[in-house]
Amino acid sequence: MSQSQMSNGGGVVDASKLVAHVTIAGRLVPEASDDFMKLARLAHDFRKAVLYATRMIARGGVDANSILRELRSMLNKAYGDSAYKVAKALVEGCRYSNGNLRHIKVKKLFIVSEGEATRLGNRNVRLGPLGVVKIKYPYDGSWLSFKALFGEEYIPLVKELVELSRQKRMSYGARIVFRSGRIYLHISIPLELYLKHFKRGGEARGSLVVGGFDLNSDRINMVIVDKYGRIRDTRAAWFPEVTSHGFPRNKARARRLEALSELLRYAYYHGVGVVVFENLLLIKRRRFGKNRVANRKIARFAKRELLMHGIIMAMKYGFRVYLVSPRGAHQNLENMMRS
């Protein structure tokens, strides 16, 4: 497929251009008794700064530099800049197609800090050896100390990230979230480093065979097509229980990801070299109807999250990954096959 076709020929997009980082998560345990309360105070103020910025941005007529000055005076320069970018993304994400804005609420406590390679990876959240994390406390310039508990599979990855950051060769974004009385640290890892540790085998072998995936709230469909457009195999994974009333969202997410992983593994060992997903990122709004069951399925389906996980999973297997527009998806896929 030509570069021009990937960018605008029939709604086909190279998915590798959309993913630059992968997020991993771990728990934070305070090393000093008052560090938890200090971090909670910082999270309250960060949320307050984000909400203030959303009002200023939504109101219009206030230039960005004026808002940034206010945010930096509330926190520090790095936290203030991060709060502004979060607020800007919230405003854009809550705007209807006609330009009107939905009411913005931020309930959870959180902190965001952007990466910077020249500042040992991140200006406010520093990963250190032996799993120690230092977090900048802007009110007196001190550093709060926490122990980071990552899954065993992530430890070699984090160790290399720490070393590359100490050498000022790599940066990472950080997001701190308070949930159910615990603190979680989400680290945004550059994709190339993540794939170095988690890639499964070499490049996919069947470069002329395409696997098309249809992601839904209660099932995932897969069709394998050869270079002539002939269907060679089909598979479907069903999980209707995840849309039932009261089913835990975390379990539903895990069930969908497990099913998607199984189908990708099947495709890898059955000659698929190219994976195609519908570009669900183009669907900006959920369309609810009169059917309560259908509405519940729509509301409980984090389609964008599943799509991004699918893209990363496919890259781990060495597939070339493309997205096709949901509008005319079948025709777009046929055009891609002919190219």
N, C-alpha and C positions, 0 to 999 in steps of 0.2 A: 504493500500500500504506500502511496506517495505521501510526502510530508504535507502537501496542500490538501490532500483528501482527508488526512487525519484532522486537520484544523477546521476545514469547512465543507468537505465533500460529503454530503448526504448525512450529516449529523453524527460522524464518527470521531471520537476523541481518544487520543493515546492516554490511558489512565496513569502511566508513569509520570506524566507531567503534572498530575494533580496531587501527588503524595510526595512530600519532602521529609516528613518526620513520622515517627511511630511513638505512641505514648505507652509507657509502662507505669505501674503503680505499686507503691509500697506503703507501709505504715510508719508513722513517726511517733517515737516514744520520748518524752522530755527527760533530759538528764538532770535538770534542777527542778525543784518543787514549784517554783513560781514561773517557769518558762511557759507552761501551758496557758496560764492566765494572761501573760504578756502577749503571747501569740494570738489568743482570742481577742484581746483588745485591738491588736493590729488588724485582724480580720474584720472586726466591726467597722473600724475606720476605713478600711479599703472598700468594703461594701458601700459605706456612706459616700465615699468619693465617687464610686462608679455611678450611684444613683444621682448624685449632684450633676455629674457630667452628662448623663442621659437627658436630664431636664434642659441643660444648657444647649446641647446639640439639637434636641427636638424643637426647642423654641426657635432656633435660628437667629441670625443677626449678631451672634457672638463669635468672634474669630477664635480659631483653635489656640493661638498663643495665649490669649487671655484665660481660656479654660485651663490650659496646661499650667500657667502660673499659679492659679488657685489650687489645683491638685497637688502640685509640688510643695506648696506651703502647708498643705494638710498632711502630707506624708514625707517623701523625699523625691528627688528627681526621677529615679528609676521606677519606684512604685507609682508615682504620679503619671508617668508616661504609659505604664502598663494599664492603669485604671482608665486612662483616656481611650486607649485602643479597644479595651473590653466594652466600654460604654458605646463607642462608635459602632462596633459590631452588633451590639444589642439593639440599637436604634434601627440599623439597616435591616436586621432580621425580623423586627416587629412592624415593619412598614408594609401596608397593603399595596397591591398593584396600582391603586388609584392615588397613592401618595399619603393617605391617612395613616395614622400611627395607633397601634394598639397600646393599651396601658401596660407599662413595663413594671414588673415586680421582680425583686431579687431577694429570695427568702434565705437561702443558705449562706453561711459564712465561708468566705474563700479569699485567697490571695493569689495574685498572678505576678510573675516576674519573668521578663524576657531574657533570652540568652545573649551573651556577649563574649566572644572568644578572648578579647584583650583583657577581660576582667575575670580570668580563671573560669570561664564557662558561663557564669551568671553573676550579675552585680549584687543580687540580694540573697540568693540561695546557693550555697557552696557545698557541693559534694566533696567529702574528704575521705581519706583512707579509713579502713576498719568500720565502714558504715556510718560514720559521723556526718551529720548535716548541720551546717551553721546558717542561721537565718538572721538577716540584718534587722535590728530593732531601731527604727529611724528616730525615735524620740530622744535617745541619748547616745546613739552611735554604737551601741554595744551589739554583740552577736549572741543570739539564743542558740543553745546546743541541744540537738536531738539525735537519737539513734534511729537509723533508717532500716526497716526490715523488709527486704525484697524477697520474692520467691527465689528458691535455690537456682532455678534455671536462668535467672537474670543476673546473678552475682558476677560471672565473668564479663558480661556486657558492661555492667556498672563499673567494674574495676578498670576496664579499658577506657571508658568514658572519663573517669576521674583522671587517669594518666594523661590522656590527650588534652583535657582541660587545663591541667597543671602546666602543660607545654604550650598553652595558648593556641592550640591547633583546632579546637572544636568548642562549640557552644551548645547549650541546651536550655530550653524553656522549662519553667517550673510552675506548677499550680498546686496550692495547698488547700485542702477541702476538709471541713469539719462535718462529721456524719456520725450520729448516734453516740456522741461522747468520745469519739476517736478522731485522730487526725491522719489524713492520708496525703501522701506526696505523689503527684503525677509528674513524671519527667518526660519531656519530648525529645526523643532520640533521633539523630539524623538517620534517614532510611538506609544509607549505605552501610553504616555501622551495625544497624539492627540486622540486616540481611547477612552480613558477614558471620554473625553468631547463630542465626536461625534458618538460613537457607537449607532446603531439603533436597540434596542431590544437585546435579548440574542443570543445564538448560533443558527444558521440556523437549522431547525428541520429535514429536509429530508436528512439524512446522506447518504442514498443509491440512491439518485437521483442526476444526474449530469446535469448542464447547460453548454453547449459548446457555446462559442462566437467567431464570425468571424468579425474582425474589418476591415473596408474598408473606403476609403475617402468619399464615398457618401452614405454609408449604414452600418448598423450593423445587422448581422444575429445571431439568437439564436435558439438552438435546445435543448430540454429537453429530457433526456434519462434515463430510469430506470436501475436497477442493472443487468437486463438481456440483456441490449443493445437495448431495444425496444424504438422507438421514441414515446414520449407521447405528445409532443407539439412543435410547432415552432412559432417563432415570428420574425419580421423584422422591422427595423426602417429605413426609407429612408429620405435623405436630399440632393438631387442632386444639389440644388441651391448653396451649399457651395463651389462647385468646379467651379462655373461659373466665367468668367472674371470680376474682380473688386469687388467680394464679400469680405467684410472685414475679415481678418484672425481671429480677436478676436471673431467676431460673429460666424464664422465657428467653432471655438473651442468650444464656448458655446453651439452651436447646437448639436455637437457630444456628448459632456458631458451630456447634458440634455437627449438625446436619450438613452445613455448608462445607465444613472441612472434609467430611466423608465423601461428598460428591467430587470435590476437587482432587482428593486422593485417587478416586476411581478414574477421573479423567486423565490424571498424570500417567497411570499405569495402562491406559487404553489408547495411547497414541495421540492425545490432544497436545497441541503446541500453542494454540491461541485461545484465550478465554474472553468472552464478550458478555458484558452486563448491560442491562438497560440503564440509562443515565438518570437515576432517580434524583440527582441533584437539581435537575431541571424542574422538578415538581415542587413548586414553592408553597402551595397551600393544600391542606387536606380538604377533600370534598365529602361532607357528610350528607346522608340522605334520611329517609324516614325509618329505615330498618335499624333497630337498636343493636342487633347482633353485629351487623355489618359495621355500624359506627364504632362499636367497641373494638372490633378488629383493627379498624383504621387508627383509632386513638392509641392502641397499645403496640403499634408497629413503628419502631424507630428505623425507618427505611434508610436514611442517610448513614446512620451508624453501621448498619449491617452491610451496606454497600462498601463503605471504606474498609471495614474488616475483610470483606470479600476480596477487594483489590490487593490488600497486603498479603492475605493468605495465598492468593494466586501468584504473587511475585516470589513468595518463599519457595514455591514449587518450580520457579523458573519460567512460568508462562509469560508470553506477551499478552498484555491486558488492554482491552479497548472498551469504550462505552459507546452505545448507540442511543439516539434519541428515542424515548418511548413513543413518540408520534411517528408512525411509519417504521417501527423497529424492524419488522420483517424485511421490508424493502432495503433498509440501510444495511442489514446483515447480508442480503444478497449482493448488493453493490460491493461490499467489502470482499466477499468471496471471489467475485469476478476480477477484482484488482489483484 
